[in-house]
Amino acid sequence: MIDQQHLIDRFISYITVDTESDPKSDTTPSSAKQWDLANALVEELKAIGMEEVTIDDNAYIMATLPSNIDRDVPVIGFISHFDTTPDFSGANVKPQVIENYDGGVIDLKGAEGIVLDPSEFETLLNYKGQTLITTDGTTLLGADDKAGIAEIISAMEYLIQHPEIKHGKIRVGFTPDEEIGRGAHKFDVEKFGADWAYTMDGSTIGELEYENFNAAGAVITVRGKIVHPGYAKGKMVNSMYIATEFINALPRKETPEHTEDREGFFHLCGMKGGVDHTELEYIIRDHDKDQFEARKAMMLQVADEINSQLGEDRVQVEIKDQYFNMREKIEPVMHIVEIAEEAMKEAGITPLIQPIRGGTDGSQLSYMGLPCPNIFAGGHNFHGRYEYVPVESMQKAIEVIVNIAQRVAKK
C-alpha cells in the first residue's frame, strides 16, 4: 500500500519536532512549540491534495477528502493528537530504525545500560522479522500519537492517488493537548461535520476500544505549622506526616501497579511539600460510574476523618472530573464499531476489543455529540524511553482506515 520508507520518513519528520504539552499553562495549545508541527501538518495536507484545510487560533486542524461517489453516505472522520506527554522528555528525539528485528536485546545507544529486552518487554517477540523504530534511550519516541497522524495522512494520500477506490466524504482532525486532558476541549464538533469518527490512538495492532475509564484529578492540600524545632513541642504541626496518613488511609492495592482490565485505582502521581505545607496530586480512575463516584467520596471522607481527629481543618481536597466512559455513547451506534471490526478482519487482523485503561479524545468527543471509538496506532510502551513502534503495524493501520472508508461507501 504505502511505501515503507516513505512512511518511516514521514513519521520521523513528526517525532523529531518537540511538541510536549504543558499542564501548568492556561493557553491552547499549552506550549508554543506545538505550533511548529501543527503548521507543518497544514502545509502537508495541502500538498497531498486535501481540501478545506484549516487551522484555528488554538491549533486545531481540520481537512476534507471529498466524496468520489454519486450518492449520500455518512461522513466519517479520523482524529489524532500531535502533542506528547510532559511525563518524559520529547525534545531532541533520536530514533533508531531496526530492520528485520532478530528477537534479541536492542541497545538503546544514547543511554548506557538502557536496552529493550524481550525478557522484560515480551511483546517484542511478536515482531521478529519486522522493522522497529525505537528511541535512543534518552527521550520518548512520540508514537503516541504521531504514529496516528502519519497513518491518517498516509491513508488520505493513498486514497487521493487511487481514485478507483470509492469512498464518501472523509474529515480528518489533529488536536493539541490531548496528553493533559484538553485535546477535545475546544474541538468544534459542528464544524467538523462528521456523523462519527475514529481516533487512531491505540497501542497494539488489532486494538479496538469503545469504553474507557471515568477520570478525575484530585489535589490534596495539607496545612501544617512550622516553628523552630528546638521549641516545637506542642506547637509544630508537620504537614508531611498528615499527608502520609492520608496516603495510607486509601486502599494500598488499588493503585495502577496492582490493577488490570476494568479495575479502578487511585494514583498518587505527584507530591511536594515541607513542614508547613504539603500537596498531593492524584488521578482517580474507574470504568464503573458508581465505583468512580465512590472513589471520589472516599477521598473526601478520609479528609473529614483526619480533620476530625486533629480537631481542625488541615486537609483540603479539590476534585475535578476530567472525562467519562464513552461506552454509553457508543452502544446506541454499535454499527460503527462493527465496521471497524470488519475492516480489521479484511486486513487479516484479529480485532482486540477491550477497555482502555486510560483516556482518549474520543471519550470527550463522544459526549460532545461525535461518537468516536479508538483504533490501534501500533506503538508500545508509551510515555517513556522504552517506546517503540513496528512499521508493519502502522502500515496495517493505514489499510484499516482505507477499508473503513470503502465499507462506509458500500452501506
N, C-alpha and C positions, 0 to 999 in steps of 0.2 A: 504494500500500500504506500506509505510514506517512506522514502529512502532513510535508512537508519542513520547515516552520517548527518543528513540534513536535520533530522530530529535531535540528534546529540548536540549539534552546533546551536540549534535554536534554544534548547534547554540551557546549555551552558551560558549563552548570552544573557539569559534571565538571572541565573543564580549568582553570577558574578557582579550583579548590581545589588548593593546593600539596601534592603527595604524593611529593616527592623522597625516594628511599631513601638510606640511609647505609651504605656498605660498612665503615665503621670501628666500627659499632655491633654488639653481640652480642645485641641483643633482637630479637624478632619481634612486630610489624613493627619494622624497623630505625629508623624515625623515628616519633615520637608523632603527627605531623601526618597520617600515613596514616589514622589512626582517624577523622578528620573526614569524609573521603569514604566510608570503609567504613560508618560508622554511618548516613550519609545514604542509601547504597545499600540497606541493610537496610530502612529505612522505605519507600523507593520500591518495592522488591519486594513488600512487604506491601500497599502502596497500589494496585498494579496487579492484585492478586489472586493472587499466587503463594502457594504453601503450603509448610509445613515450612521456613520461613525461619530460618536460624540463623547466628550469628557466634560463633566460638570465642575463646579467650583470646589467640590470635595473629592475630586479624582475618581468618581465613579464612571466607568467606561461602558458604553453600550454600542452594539453594532448589529447589522442585519445582513443575513443572506436571504435574498428574495426567493419566493417560491418559483419553481420551474414546472409546475403543473397547472392545468386549467380548471381546477375545481377547489373548493374551500376545504381545507383540513385544519386541524388545530395548530396554533402557533406554539412552538416549543422553544425552550431556552436552555443554555448551558452556562454555568457560572463557576468561577474560581476566584481566589483572592491572591493578591500579589505581595502582601506583607509577610514578613517572617516573625517568629516569636521573639519577644525580648528575653526569654529564659536562657538563651545561649547565643553567642555572637554569630551574626550572619555577615560580618564585614570581611572583605578580602578572602572570599571563598576560593579555594584552590582544588578543584575537583580532580579526581583520578578516574580514568576510564580503564576498566579491567576487561579485556576482551577474552572470550572463551574461558570463563572462570572455571578453575580446576577443582573447586570444592575445598581448597585449603585455606590456611590463615592468610588474611590480607593485611599487609603492613600499611598503616596509615602514616605515611612517611614524614609528615610535618611535625609529629609529636613522638618523641622517643618512648618506646614501650607500649604505644597505643595500637591495638590491632583489632580487626574484625575477625573473630574466631567462631567457626560454626559450632564448636562445642558450647559456646555461650549464646550465639545467635543462630539457632538451628534452622531457621527459615532460609539461610544462605544456601543450604544444600538443595533447595527446590530449584535453584537457578544455575546448576552446573551446566557448563557449555554456553551460557548466555553472556551478554555484555552488561557489566555492572558499572554504575557511576557512584563513586564514594567520595567522602571528604578526605582531606589530608590529616584529619585528627585534631585540627585546631579550631574549626568552626562547625556549625551545622551545614547541611547541603542546600536546603531550600526547596526540596521536592514538595514540601507542604507549603504552598500549593502551586509552585511554579511548574511542576510536572503537569498539573491540571490545565494551566494556561497553555503550555506547549501542546498538549493533546487537543484542546479545543481549537486553537488556531490552525494546527496541522490538519484536523478533520475538515474545517471550513475550507482550507486551501485545496484539499483533495476534492471536495465536492465542487468547488469552482472549476477545477481543472478537468473534472469528469461530469459534464452536464448531462450525460446519458443516465446518470443516477438521479432518479426522481425524488423530490422532497418538497415539503411545504415550506412556509416561511420559518426561518430559524433566527432567534435572537441570542446574542452572547453578551455576557456581562462580567466585568472584572472589578473587584472591590478592594478597598483598603481595609486595614484594621480588624480583620477577622480574628486574628490571634489574641486580641484584647477584648473580644466580645462585642465589637461595634460594627462588624462588617456589613450588617444589613440595616443599621440604624437610619441611614439616610438614602437607602436604595429606593428609587422611585418605581414601585411595582406597576403603577398605572402607565407610566412612560415606557416601561419595558414591554408591556403589552403581550405577554405570553399567557397561554392557558395553563401551562405548567412548565416546570424546569427541572434540571438535574444539576446538583453541584458535583463537580469532578474533584473530590477532596477526600476520598477514602485511601486506604492503605493497600493491603494485599490484593493481588489480582483476583477478581471474582466478587469482591465485596459489593453488596447492595443493601443499603440501610434506609429504613424509614422510621426508626424510633431511636431516641437519644435520651440522655439524662435531662431531667429538670435540674436547673442550676441556679445557685445563688452565691454571692460573695458576702463574707462577714468580716467586719473589723471589730476586734475586742480591745477596748482601751481600758487600761488599769492605772488608776491614780494612786501613787504612794505618797510618802512624806520623807524627805531627806533631812537629816540633821547630822552633826558631827558624830562619827561612830564612837568616839570616846565618851559621849554623853547621851547615847541613843536609847538607853533603857527606858521603856515605857513611852517613848516618843516616836522613834523611827518606824515607818511602815514601808517594807520593801516590796515594791510592786512586782518584782520578778518572782517572788515566792507565791504571791497571789495568782499571777499568771500561770505558774506551774500547777497550782491547784486546779485552775480552770481546765488546763490541758488534760490533766489526769482524771478529771471527772467525766470526760467523754469516752465512749467505748474504744478501748485501745485497738481492738481488732477490726474496727470499722473504718479502716484507712485504705488508701489505694494499694499499698503493698500487701494487704490481706484480703482483697476482694476481687471478684471477677464477674463476667456476664452482666446480669441485671442488678447485682448487689451494689447498694449505695455506699457512700462514705463521707467522712469529714476529713479534709486535707489541710493540715497546717502547712501553708506554703511560704510563710514569712514571719519573722519575729525580730523585734528590736526594742531596746529599752535599757533602763537603768533602775536605780532605787526609786526615783521619783515618778517615773512614767515608763510603762511598757505597752507595746502594741503588738497584737497577734493578728495575722491575716489568714483567713480560712476560705476555702471553697467548699460548698455543700452540694452533693450530687445524689440523685436517686431517680430511677426510671418510674417508680410508682409515685403518683402525685400525693397520696395520703401520707406515705412514708417520708416524702420530701418535706411536707408541712410539719410532720412530727420531728424531723431533724432540726428544723429552724426553732420549733417550740422548745426542744431540749436545750439548745444553746441559751435561750432566754431564761429557762428555768434554772440552769446551772448558775448563771449570773445572779439571779434573785436569791438563790440559796447561799451563795458566798457572801453577798451583801448583807443578808440577814444574820449570818454568823458573825460578820465584822461589826454589825450594828450601824453601818453607814454605807452609802452607795459609792463604792470604789471601782466597781466593774461595770462598764457600759458596753452594750452590744448593738452594733448597727448592721442590719442585714438588708441587702438589695438583691431582688430577683434579677437574673441575667437572661435566661431563656427557658423554654418549656419543651416537653416531649412532643415532637411533631406527629407522633403516631395517630392521635385523634383527628388530625387534619388530613392525613394521608389515607386512612382506612376508607373513608367515603369515596375515594377515587383510586382504588387499588389497581385499576387497569393501567395506571402509569408505571407502577412497579412491575406489573406483568409484562409490559412492553420492554422494559429494560432487561428483565429476566430472559425473555425470548431472544433479545438482541445478543446477550452474552452466550447463550447456548448456540446461536447461529455462528458465533465466532469461535466455537469449540471450548468455551469457558464454563466451568461448573460454578453456578452462582452460589455465593456465600451470603445468605440472608441472615443478618444478625444485628443486634442492637449496637449503637455507637456508644462506647464508653468515653464520651466527650460531647462536644457540640459542633455545630456547623452553621454556616449562614443559612442553610436550608431550613433549619428549625425556626428561626425568626421569620424568614420569608414565608413559610407555610402559615404562620399566624397572621401575616400581613396580607394573605389572600393569594399567594403564589405557592401552590403545593410543590414541594421540592425535595424528593428523595436524594440520597447520596450514592455516588458510584466511585469505585476504586480509581485512584490515580497511579498506584503501583509502588509508592515509596514505603520504606520501613524505618523504624527507629527514629521517628520524627523528634525534633527539638533538641538534638544533641550531636556530638561528634561522630556517633556510630551510624548516622543516617546513610542510607543508600537506596538506589532505585535500579531495577533491571530495565534496560531499554526495551526489551521484548514485551514487558508488561505495559509500558507506555504505548507501544505500537498496538497492542490489543485494545487498550482504552480508546484509541483513535478509531479502531474498527467498530467498537461498540457504539460510539457516537454516530458513525455513518449508518450502522444497522438500525439504530433507533429512528434516525431521520427517514430512512426508507420505510420502516414499518408504519410510522405515523402517516406517511403519504398513501399507504395502501388501505388505511382504515376507512 
